[in-house]
Amino acid sequence: MTSAQPLRVGMVGYAFMGGAHSHAWRTAPRFFDLPLEPELKAVAGRDRNGVTAAAEKFGWASVETDWRRLIERDDIDLIDICTPGDTHAEIAVAALEAGKHVLCEKPLANSVAEAERMAQAAEAAFERGVYSMCGFTYRRTPALSLAKRMVDEGRLGTIRQVRAQYLQDWLSDENAPMTWRLDKTKSGSGSLGDIGAHIIDAAQWVTGQNITGVSALLETFVTERPLAGDRVGLGGHGDVTAEAPRGAVTVDDAAIFSARFANGPIGVFEATRFALGRKNAMRLELNGTRGSLAFDFEDMNVLSVYDDADSPDAGFRRILVTEPEHPYVGNWWPTGHGLGYEHGFTHQVVDLVDAIAGKRQPEPSFASALQVQRVLAAVESSAASSSRWQEV
Ligand code: SOE
């Protein structure tokens, strides 16, 4: 623990992401020497009982039932937005204009227009020394950070092809109940924005190239679902039964698209919650002129690398990304003792705090997240048009 100046945090929302962020704010200063000392000052949620229980569980010093109170309070320096996408723009713009730093969960917003408004507010705030970041945490998995380092060093040569998948299966049961992630007014889109956004950001970040065009298909396999009797998490089935009243699913269940990148590579992307047996398989493979790399979050401490300079029978090498010189790992455990999903959130806090103290733009910036939003919108637009689709 350091005697550094405090960074007083107010978090909005306290479900899955709220828990992951709370853990990160508490853990980061214990394993990394931070130039500012995060303080968990307040958590906001509409339900007083729920948010009070969350504050006790996750260690927040106070509660608010209206996020606007966090922005009014002068004992809060940063607003951490862990709510569904329909609230991101209003909260982030208000916080930035009030001079508070912002960490906003992905995707940045539910539309390009909202994301543009957020990016403009972030740019104006930056001039005033107020910083913002969007929570694409998979960048901060050591193996993906190592992949980025290798591509930047030219180890793969010129990138020719990108293969990205994000496969989950928590909705493959057609009686899995309705959640906010299936309501377009809350989530903006389905698997496309929720998990597709992650692989779009990761592919653009690791290659260093933006996607410039797409051709897409979206599908909704189950168009109605039981309305849950109580709050259910990912795949939680609550107390619903098949006879419960059903609500309309208004988002995609699966998204697949081809893409072209700025300097020539082509790519294929797939995001689905119906890949039965795949639980959180966020995957990225790059093929270059000198080598390839492959990552699968379900084996997140490993990066597979093929180097064309190796002997023909070398094949892909399996790098266990737990060496002290690998990104972030040196602050944790001895080699071979792997990290988990939560470490990406802790590394996100570390890099955000370092950037704020260093008066640098944290990455991914709202501008980077706006680019992801533009790709999401292009995928939806392409899927809605039949111009590129050839019947067989
Ligand atoms: C659900 O699909 C989800 O929780 C995403 O919303 C998260 O961003 C991802 O990290 C795990 O899966």
Residues whose N, C-alpha, C, O or C-beta is under 5 A from the ligand:
A	BS01	SOE	D194 I195
